[in-house]
Amino acid sequence: MADLGRPQPVPVQTDLSAALQGQKPDLVLHATGSHLPSVLPQFLALAEAGLPVVSTCEELFYPWFHHPGEARQIDEAAKRNGIAILGTGINPGFIMDAMAVILSAVCPSVTAVRVRRVVDLSIRRKQLQQKVGVNMSTAEFAAQKAEGGLGHIGLPESVAMIAAALGWPLERVEQTLDPVIAPCLLDSALGPVAMGRVQGQHQVARGFVAGVERITLELKMALKAPDAGDFVDLEGPEPVSSAIRGVQGDVATAAIVVNAIPRVLAAAPGLCSMLDLPPLRSVGM
């Protein structure tokens, strides 16, 4: 059971087979890991059990470019057992990828996609502040970055999905990750952040087609980040720009996962992406 200090109405198991013992759910909501290779056995086991899946695993969102072997295994297992498996969420899943693709429908053609997401960490949970390095020294940030312990997971998958949706032959994806440095004393859930310490991170993923940067996804998460919101710019002969305010990542992730359930239950068997489903809508939570 989860060590929450009080009895819980929902049993928690540490083993998938034990959790499924005697159970035949209509669908599984999966949220155990971000890296596809590490959770691949879970997807294969769920598929063999004949259970449709909606997962928040970021690298499952569009794995065919960066993890083609794992994607093929999951797709074959899902088809063999007649169920659909989907990776989704708010980012990746909608705000920095699917939304841009949807907006492209009103464009005669698109020559470049630029998406910028700015998150004010001051109003977000302690765990997220900790995850992005708030209150670290620049040396601590650099050390954890080198070990792969920092950085948002899923931006390369978002780049790959956008390229596939627009029919662009993606050559490569490049990423940069830099700390955002506090210009003055700031409050945080991790204690006061002195000037010169880390207040967040700035990450950019760039997708190249025929040697040209055609997709740019910029994610800034920092304490007191100004102009928080989500901004999409589609370049072309008739450019389109959009700005959205108020998307709260935690709530939005839960919502999109639940709203995806009817679409996944009705989907053709196999590993699918948001490109394969009709547009989602709120079904009420």
C-alpha positions as CSV (number, residue, x, y, z in Angstrom):
1,M,0.0,0.0,0.0
2,A,1.0,3.6,-0.5
3,D,2.7,5.0,2.7
4,L,0.2,7.9,3.1
5,G,-0.3,7.6,6.8
6,R,-4.0,6.6,6.5
7,P,-6.1,3.8,4.9
8,Q,-6.9,4.2,1.2
9,P,-9.9,3.0,-0.6
10,V,-7.9,2.0,-3.6
11,P,-5.3,-0.9,-3.2
12,V,-1.8,-0.2,-4.5
13,Q,0.3,-3.1,-5.7
14,T,4.0,-3.1,-6.6
15,D,3.6,-5.9,-9.2
16,L,1.6,-5.6,-12.4
17,S,0.5,-9.2,-12.4
18,A,-0.7,-8.9,-8.9
19,A,-2.7,-5.8,-9.7
20,L,-4.4,-7.6,-12.6
21,Q,-5.1,-10.8,-10.7
22,G,-8.8,-11.5,-11.0
23,Q,-9.4,-8.1,-12.7
24,K,-10.6,-7.3,-16.2
25,P,-10.7,-3.5,-16.5
26,D,-12.1,-1.8,-19.6
27,L,-9.0,0.3,-19.9
28,V,-5.7,1.0,-18.1
29,L,-4.5,4.5,-17.2
30,H,-0.8,4.2,-17.2
31,A,1.5,6.7,-15.4
32,T,4.6,4.9,-14.2
33,G,7.5,6.3,-16.2
34,S,8.7,8.8,-18.8
35,H,11.3,6.8,-20.7
36,L,9.9,4.2,-23.1
37,P,12.6,1.5,-22.9
38,S,12.2,1.2,-19.1
39,V,8.4,0.7,-19.2
40,L,8.3,-1.3,-22.4
41,P,7.6,-4.6,-20.6
42,Q,4.6,-3.0,-18.9
43,F,3.0,-2.1,-22.2
44,L,3.7,-5.5,-23.7
45,A,2.2,-7.2,-20.6
46,L,-0.9,-5.0,-20.8
47,A,-1.3,-5.7,-24.5
48,E,-1.0,-9.5,-23.9
49,A,-3.7,-9.1,-21.2
50,G,-6.0,-7.6,-23.9
51,L,-6.2,-4.2,-22.1
52,P,-6.4,-0.9,-23.9
53,V,-4.1,1.8,-22.5
54,V,-3.9,5.6,-22.2
55,S,-0.5,6.5,-20.9
56,T,1.3,9.6,-19.8
57,C,4.7,8.1,-20.8
58,E,6.2,11.1,-22.7
59,E,8.4,9.0,-25.0
60,L,5.3,6.9,-26.0
61,F,3.6,10.0,-27.4
62,Y,5.3,9.7,-30.8
63,P,8.0,7.1,-30.6
64,W,8.5,6.1,-34.2
65,F,11.4,8.5,-34.9
66,H,13.4,8.1,-31.7
67,H,12.3,4.6,-30.5
68,P,11.2,2.7,-33.6
69,G,12.1,-0.7,-32.2
70,E,10.0,-0.3,-29.1
71,A,7.2,1.3,-31.1
72,R,7.1,-1.7,-33.4
73,Q,6.9,-4.2,-30.5
74,I,4.1,-2.3,-28.9
75,D,2.2,-1.9,-32.1
76,E,2.5,-5.6,-33.0
77,A,1.4,-6.7,-29.5
78,A,-1.6,-4.4,-29.5
79,K,-2.8,-5.5,-32.9
80,R,-2.3,-9.1,-32.0
81,N,-4.5,-8.7,-29.0
82,G,-7.1,-6.4,-30.6
83,I,-6.5,-3.3,-28.4
84,A,-5.3,0.3,-28.9
85,I,-2.5,2.0,-26.9
86,L,-2.1,5.8,-26.8
87,G,0.5,8.1,-25.3
88,T,-0.8,11.6,-24.5
89,G,-0.9,14.4,-22.0
90,I,-0.7,18.1,-22.1
91,N,3.0,18.4,-23.0
92,P,3.6,16.3,-25.0
93,G,0.1,15.5,-26.1
94,F,-1.5,18.8,-27.0
95,I,-0.2,22.2,-26.1
96,M,3.1,22.2,-27.9
97,D,2.3,19.7,-30.7
98,A,-1.3,18.7,-31.4
99,M,-2.6,22.3,-31.1
100,A,-0.1,23.5,-33.7
101,V,-1.2,20.7,-36.1
102,I,-4.9,21.6,-35.6
103,L,-4.2,25.2,-36.3
104,S,-2.4,24.3,-39.5
105,A,-5.8,23.2,-41.0
106,V,-6.6,26.9,-41.8
107,C,-3.2,27.5,-43.5
108,P,-2.8,26.9,-47.3
109,S,0.7,25.8,-46.5
110,V,3.2,26.0,-43.6
111,T,6.9,26.6,-43.9
112,A,7.8,26.6,-40.2
113,V,6.3,25.9,-36.8
114,R,7.4,27.9,-33.7
115,V,5.8,27.1,-30.3
116,R,6.7,28.8,-27.0
117,R,5.4,27.7,-23.6
118,V,6.1,29.9,-20.5
119,V,5.2,28.5,-17.1
120,D,5.3,30.6,-13.9
121,L,6.7,28.1,-11.4
122,S,5.7,30.4,-8.5
123,I,2.1,29.0,-8.7
124,R,3.1,25.4,-9.4
125,R,3.7,22.5,-7.0
126,K,6.9,22.0,-5.1
127,Q,7.7,18.8,-7.0
128,L,7.8,20.6,-10.3
129,Q,10.0,23.3,-8.9
130,Q,12.4,20.7,-7.6
131,K,12.3,18.8,-10.9
132,V,13.5,21.8,-12.9
133,G,16.3,22.8,-10.5
134,V,14.9,25.7,-8.6
135,N,17.3,26.9,-5.9
136,M,20.3,25.0,-7.2
137,S,23.6,26.6,-7.8
138,T,24.7,26.9,-11.4
139,A,27.3,24.2,-10.7
140,E,24.7,21.9,-9.3
141,F,22.5,22.5,-12.3
142,A,25.3,21.7,-14.7
143,A,26.2,18.5,-12.8
144,Q,22.6,17.2,-12.8
145,K,22.2,18.2,-16.4
146,A,25.3,16.2,-17.4
147,E,23.9,13.2,-15.5
148,G,20.6,13.5,-17.4
149,G,18.7,14.4,-14.3
150,L,17.2,17.6,-15.6
151,G,15.2,18.7,-18.6
152,H,11.7,18.2,-19.7
153,I,11.1,14.8,-21.4
154,G,9.0,14.7,-24.6
155,L,10.0,17.7,-26.7
156,P,11.8,15.6,-29.3
157,E,8.7,13.4,-29.6
158,S,6.6,16.6,-30.1
159,V,9.0,17.7,-32.9
160,A,8.7,14.3,-34.6
161,M,4.9,14.3,-34.4
162,I,4.6,17.8,-35.9
163,A,7.0,16.8,-38.8
164,A,5.0,13.7,-39.5
165,A,1.7,15.5,-39.5
166,L,2.9,18.1,-42.0
167,G,4.7,15.5,-44.2
168,W,8.1,16.8,-43.5
169,P,11.0,14.3,-43.7
170,L,12.7,15.0,-40.3
171,E,16.5,14.7,-40.4
172,R,17.4,15.3,-36.8
173,V,16.4,17.0,-33.5
174,E,18.7,19.1,-31.5
175,Q,18.1,20.2,-27.9
176,T,19.6,22.9,-25.6
177,L,19.0,23.2,-21.8
178,D,20.1,26.2,-19.8
179,P,19.3,27.5,-16.3
180,V,17.3,30.6,-15.7
181,I,19.2,32.7,-13.1
182,A,17.4,34.6,-10.4
183,P,18.0,38.4,-10.8
184,C,16.9,39.1,-7.2
185,L,15.7,37.3,-4.1
186,L,12.7,35.2,-4.9
187,D,10.3,33.0,-2.9
188,S,9.8,29.4,-3.7
189,A,8.3,26.2,-2.2
190,L,11.9,25.1,-1.7
191,G,12.8,28.2,0.3
192,P,14.2,31.6,-0.6
193,V,16.1,31.7,-3.9
194,A,19.0,34.1,-3.6
195,M,20.1,36.2,-6.5
196,G,22.4,34.2,-8.8
197,R,20.9,30.9,-8.0
198,V,18.6,28.9,-10.4
199,Q,15.0,30.0,-10.7
200,G,14.1,27.6,-13.5
201,Q,15.1,26.3,-16.8
202,H,15.0,27.2,-20.5
203,Q,14.8,24.3,-23.0
204,V,14.6,24.4,-26.8
205,A,14.2,21.6,-29.3
206,R,14.8,22.2,-32.9
207,G,13.8,20.0,-35.8
208,F,15.7,20.1,-39.1
209,V,14.3,19.3,-42.5
210,A,16.7,19.4,-45.5
211,G,19.2,21.2,-43.3
212,V,16.8,24.0,-42.3
213,E,15.3,24.5,-38.9
214,R,11.6,24.1,-39.6
215,I,10.3,23.3,-36.1
216,T,11.2,25.2,-32.9
217,L,9.8,24.3,-29.5
218,E,10.7,26.6,-26.6
219,L,9.9,25.7,-23.1
220,K,10.6,28.2,-20.2
221,M,9.7,27.3,-16.7
222,A,10.8,29.8,-14.0
223,L,9.7,31.5,-10.8
224,K,7.8,34.7,-11.6
225,A,8.2,34.1,-15.4
226,P,6.6,37.0,-17.2
227,D,4.0,36.6,-20.0
228,A,3.1,33.0,-18.9
229,G,1.1,31.2,-21.6
230,D,1.2,29.2,-24.7
231,F,2.1,30.7,-28.1
232,V,1.9,29.1,-31.5
233,D,3.3,30.7,-34.7
234,L,2.8,29.1,-38.0
235,E,4.9,30.6,-40.8
236,G,3.9,30.6,-44.4
237,P,2.2,32.6,-47.1
238,E,-0.8,33.2,-44.7
239,P,0.8,33.1,-41.2
240,V,-1.3,32.3,-38.2
241,S,-0.5,33.1,-34.5
242,S,-2.3,32.0,-31.4
243,A,-1.9,32.8,-27.7
244,I,-3.6,30.7,-24.9
245,R,-3.7,31.6,-21.2
246,G,-4.6,29.6,-18.2
247,V,-3.7,26.0,-19.1
248,Q,-2.7,24.5,-15.7
249,G,-0.4,21.6,-16.5
250,D,-1.4,19.1,-13.8
251,V,-5.1,19.6,-14.2
252,A,-4.9,19.6,-18.0
253,T,-2.9,16.4,-18.0
254,A,-5.5,14.6,-16.0
255,A,-8.3,16.0,-18.1
256,I,-6.8,15.0,-21.5
257,V,-6.1,11.5,-20.3
258,V,-9.7,11.0,-19.1
259,N,-11.1,12.7,-22.3
260,A,-9.0,10.3,-24.4
261,I,-10.7,7.2,-23.0
262,P,-13.7,7.0,-25.3
263,R,-11.5,7.6,-28.4
264,V,-9.1,4.8,-27.4
265,L,-11.8,2.4,-26.7
266,A,-13.2,3.0,-30.2
267,A,-9.8,3.1,-32.0
268,A,-8.4,0.5,-34.3
269,P,-6.0,-1.9,-32.7
270,G,-2.4,-0.9,-32.5
271,L,-0.1,1.8,-31.1
272,C,-1.8,5.1,-32.1
273,S,-1.0,8.8,-31.7
274,M,-3.1,11.9,-31.4
275,L,-2.8,12.1,-35.2
276,D,-4.8,8.9,-35.5
277,L,-7.8,9.9,-33.3
278,P,-10.7,12.3,-33.9
279,P,-10.3,15.5,-31.9
280,L,-10.8,15.0,-28.2
281,R,-13.5,16.8,-26.3
282,S,-14.4,17.1,-22.6
283,V,-16.5,14.2,-21.4
284,G,-16.7,15.6,-17.8
285,M,-14.7,14.3,-14.9
